[in-house]
Amino acid sequence: MEQKGLAVSKMAEGLIGSEIIKIAGEVKNKMANGEKIYNFTIGDFDPKIFPIPAELTQEIKDAYTLGETNYPEANGILGLRKQVSKFISDREKINYDADEVVIACGARPIIYAIFRTLVDSNDTVIFPIPSWNNNHYCHMTDANVVEITTQAENNFMPTADELRPHLKGATLIALCSPLNPTGTVFKKEVLEEICDMILAENASRSANEKPLYLMYDQIYWVLTHGQTQHYNPVSLRPAMRNYTVFVDGISKCFAATGLRVGWSIGPKFITDRMRAILSHVGAWAPRAEQIATEKYLSDSQKVDTFLNVFKTELSLRLEALYNGINALQQKGYKVAAIAPQAAIYLTVQFNLTGYTTKDGMLLTNARDVTKFLLNDAKLAVVPFYAFGSDDSNQWYRISVGTCKKEEIPQVLQLLEAALESLSK
């Protein structure tokens, strides 16, 4: 029977799919047909290359053996909340009580709960592009969107000057550092200027006005490379504590995406409401994984040992690809890269529009270039249009979470051969 009119809610009807999933579908089809594809699209880890810490694995097994399979508390078990509080205090020098911590099944429900707690219909949310999924959370909360198009010369991180004209009347600024998709971070002075601007804006508002809040997604903050330093708003400007809600967890820093243990820290009047929302969604992390994470985080030496090896292996891959792209640029190919700073991503430019492939296809936009790289170089990457930019943007995300370092020379050889095959 044909359904007449609107069959579902306007929110559900208008929710668009992920561009990354579309690209991943093409990659999977090629691989299923026997093609060798170097799949650098996914922001995840191959457990055969990057397993979670062995001690964490054992703690999970022990917890299940002991029958830890009941519902956890709605905001997370107390022991883990206390341990997260200590972990953040020891490593970031910011202090939050356990009742200001909310545990959930990864960062996604945390972000959803922050939006639902702070954003009413028609409230204004500001976020930079490229960035990950802010557009979808704005859609689900019926927010007014202000997108800030960032620049390569600023490593695609937003500046205070870019944000400043949009603050009046806004409810939320959604920032991420290290940034997905670029793996770049805020410079100290830039983040300080943004914090000062938010504090000044809030000082100008009346008691009857909703404050301007900052959602600060730092899920990758542990994974800095080289001399890169991570900064957070509250350590730089303690007064930001009243207006900042953090997104964090173990997904990226311990290659533990599938364990689904994320957390938020922030003012208690906000985290209490987040807890209430998440309790109705049932978005808690599994009890056994929470207990295991608590015990694992309590051993700083084991954590540091794992991170030293993990970050070294990530850096080796990022640096090898970065150096390879630079070598191709020096040979005259229209490519470029931003030096890796953090996370598992390398930001690469393939400035190939206007070129013609060996099969006679004119590359007119990033969608064409993405297909060319997949078909001719066997390289799967994610264009920035998947993160909110338009398809004229020639920058791309390369993820090394599934990258075998011994295959990098072959990847670069295939890429050079594909580039060489283009004609103008």
N, C-alpha and C positions, 0 to 999 in steps of 0.2 A: 504493500500500500504506500503510495507516495505521500510524503510528509508535506503539509502545507505550512507556509509561514516560517518563522524562526523556530527551529526544532530544539535548539539548546540556548543557553544564556548568551548574551551579547559578548561577555568576556570570553567564554569558551569558543564562540564562533570566530572571534577576531584574533585569537592567540595563534601566532605563526610558528611554524616549525623551525628547528635549528638548521642553519646552513651547514654547520659542521657535520651533522648527521647525514645530510644529503651527499656531501662529499665522501663521507665514510662509506656510504652505500655503493658509490661508484668504485671505490677502492676494493671493497669486499667482493664485488662482482668480478673484477679483474683477477684478484687473487684466487677466487673460486674456480676461475677458468685456467689456472695454472701459471699466470704471469707472476714474475718476481717483481714485487712492488716494495719500495722503501717507504714505509708508511710513517711519516713524521707528522701526522695530523693530530693524534689523540693526546690530550693533556693527562695522560695516565702512564702507568709503568708496566713493563713486561716483567712479571714476577720471576721469570727465569734469569733475567738480567739484574733486576733490582728487587730482590725479595725484602719483605719487611724484616725488622730485627729478629734474630733467632729467639732472643729472650722474650720478646713480645708474643711470638708464636707459642712458646711454651706456657706463658701466663694465660693465654686464651684457652689452651687445652686444659690446663689445671682448673680454670674457672668452670668450664663445662663439666669436667669430671666431678667437681664438687656440687654440681646441680644448681649452678647460678643461672637459672633460666626463667626467673619470675620477672614481672614488671619492675623496672627501676623507678625511682622517684621521677616526677614529671620534669623537674629541672636538672636531673642527673644525680647519681649517687653522691652522697656528701663527701666520701673519701676522694673521689676524682675531682670534685669542685675545689676541695682544699688543695689538692696537688696541682691543679691548674693555676690556682692563685699563687702558689709558691713558685711554680715554673716561670710564670710571667714576672713575678717579683725578682727572682734571682737573675733572670736573663734580660729583662727589659727595664728593670728598676721602676716599675709602676705597681701600686699596691691596691688590690681589690679583695674584699672579703668573699668567702665562699658563697654567700647569699647574693652576690653580685655576678655570679657565674651561672650560665645556662648551658647545659649539655644537650646536644641533639644529634640526629643521625646525619652528620656531615654539615658542610657550610651552606648548602642550598636551603634547607628548612630554617636555618639561622637567618639568612638573608630575607627569606619570605616573612619570618616573624618580625624582623626589624621593620620592614615595609608596612606590615599590617598594624604594628603597634604605633608607628609614628605618622603614617601617611593616610589622610582622608581623601575621599573623592575630590578631584580638582585641585588638590594641593600640588605645588610645584616641586619637582625633583630635578636636580642638576647632576649630570654625570658627563665624563669625557668619552669621546670616541676616538680610537677604538677602545672598547672595554667589553667585558663578558656579562651578558644576560641582563643588564640593568633595564633594557627596553622591555623585556618580558615581565619583570617584577612591577614596572610602572604600569604596564597594561593590566596586570591582575589587580592592581589597587586603584585603577582609573585615575592615575596621576597625570598632571600636565608635565610634559617633558621639555627640558632644556638640555640640548646636546652641545657639548663644547668640542669642536673639532681641533685636535691637538696637532702639533707639528713635529716633523722628524728632527729638526734642530734642537728641540727640547726633549728628545728621546721619547716623544709621544706622551709625556707627562704634562698635565694641565698646569698652567701658571696662575698666580693670583690675579694678574691683569685680565686673563681670559675669563675667570670666574666672577670677578667683581661686579660687572654690569648686571648680573642676573640674581643677586642676592635678595633684593627687596621683595618681601612676601614669600620667599621660598621656604620650604619646610625641611628639605633634606639635600645634602650633597653626598653623593656616593663615590668614594675614592678607593683605589686599590693600589697597594705598593708592597712588594713588587707586583707590577702590573701584568695581568693576563689580558692581552696576548704577547706583550713585548718583552717581559722579563727585565724591565727597567724600573728604577726606583726614584723616589723623591730625593732631591738634594736637600740638605738640612735647611738652608736659607729659604728655599722655595716653600717647604712645608711650614716653616715658622711664619712666613708672610701670609700663607693661607689661614693658619690658625689665628693670627692677629686680626685678620679681616673678619673671620667668623665671630670672634669675641666682640669686636667693635659693632658688628651688625646686631648681635644679641643685646648689647648694652643700649642700643638705640630703640629697642622694641619695648612696648608697654607691657605691664603685668598681664594684660588680657590677651596678648598675642602669643601664639605658639612659637617657641624658639626655633632657630635654625640649627638642625642637628647634622652631625657628620657620621656617616657609616664608613668605617675604616676597615677595609678587607685586607688583612695581612696574612692570608693563609700560606703564602710562600716565604714569609719573612726569615725563617731559619736558613733558607737556601741561598745565601749570598755568596758571591764568588770573588776571588782576588781581594782587592782593597775596598770593595763595596761595603758600605754601612747602611743598615736599615734604621730608619727613624720613625717614631710614632708621635702622634699629636700630644698625648698626655705627658710624656716625659719632657717634651720640648716646652709645652705651655700647660702647667698643672691646672689652670682654670678651664682647660678644654675637657676636663673630666666630667663636667656637668652636661656636656653636649656631644660626647663621643661614644659610639657603640662599636665594639670591635667584632670582626669575624675572624675565626681562627680554628685550628684543629690539627689532627695528626695526618690528614689525608696526603698531603704533599711532603711534609718534612720527614716522614718515615715510610714513604712509598706505600701508604696504607689506605688508598682510596676506597677499597671495598669493605673496610672495617666499619666505616660510617660512624666515626667519633669526631664530632665538631663541637665548637663552643663559641659562646659570645661572652664578653665582659662589658659592663657598662653600669650606669646609675641604677640603683635598686628599683626605683619606681618604673624604670623601663624594663629591666630584666624580669620583674615580677609579672608584667603584662605579657611579655614574650613567653614566659613559662605557661601562663594560662592558655594562650593561643595554641602553643605546641601540644599541651595536654589534650586538647580537643582533636587535634590532627593525629595524635599518636605518633609523633615524629621523634621518639626517643631512640638513642643509641642502644644496641643490645646490652643487657646487663653484664654478661661475661666479658665483652669487649671493654666496657667501662672499667670493670675491676682490673682487667689486665693492663689497661692504659695507666690507671692509677699506680699500680705496682712498678710498671716499667719507668714511668716518669720520675719515680722516687729515687732511681739510681742514676745520678748525674754522670758518673763515670761511664756506664754502659751507653747512655745516650750520646755522650761526646765521642766515644769510640766509633759508634755507628755513623754519626754525622760526619766525622772526619773522612771516613772511607767513602761514604755516599756522595758527599759534596765534591770530593776529588774526582770520582768517576764521572759525575755530571759535568764538571768543569773541563775534563779532558775532551769530552765529546763536543761541548759547546765551542771550546777554543779551536779544535780541529776543523770544525765546520766553518767557523768564523775566518780562520786563516785560509781555508780553501776558497771561500767566497772572495776574500781580498786578493788572492792570487789570480782568480779569474778576472776580477776587476782590473788588475794591473795588466792583464793581457788584452784589455780593450773591450771585454764583454760588458753589457749594460746591466751590471749587478752591483750590489753594495750590501753592507751589513753594519749593524750597530754592535759594538763590542759587548759581549755578554756581561751582565751585572748580577743577575739573580734568577731564581726559579729554574725552570727546565726548558726555557724558550730562547731561541735566537731570532732576532728581527732582521729579515732579509728583503731587499728590494730586487725585483725582477722587472726592469723597465723595458718591457718588450713589446708594448703596443706599437703598431705600425709595421711590425715585421711580418714576414710570410713564412709559413712552415714549408718543409720539403714536399708536403702533400698539397700545397697551394692554398692553405687556409690563412687568411689575414687575421692577425691578432688585434682585435679592436678594443678589448677591455680585460679586466682581471679574470673574468670568467673564462675567456678564451685562453689566457696565459696559464691558468690553473690546469685546464684540460691538456694544454700542450706539455706542461711539465710532467703530468701523469702519463700521458701516452708516449712521449718521446724520450723523456729522461727517467721514466719509471719512478718519479719522485712525487709523493703525495704531501702537499703542504696546505695550510689554511690561509686563504686571502683575508685581508682586513675587512672586506665587505661582510664577512661572517660575524664581524664584531661591531657593526654599525656604520662603517664607512661605505661610500658608494663604490661602484665597481670600476671607477676610473683610478682608484687608489692602487698603486703598484707595490705595496708592501705586504709581507706575508709572515706568518708564524711558522717556525720550525720547532717541533717538540722532540726532545732527545730521550724521552722516557722509554721508548722501545728501540732505541738506536744501539746497534752492536758496533763498538768502536773499530773492530777489524774490517767492517764493511764501508767505513767512511771513504777510503780512497776510491773504491768502486763507485760510490754515490757521486763523488766529484768528477770522476772520469765520464760517467754517463751524462751528467749535467753539462760538462764542457762539450761533449759530442753533440748534444741536443742544441746547445747555443750556437755551435759552429754551423749547424745545418740550416739556421735561419738566414733569410735574405731580406734586404730592405727594398 
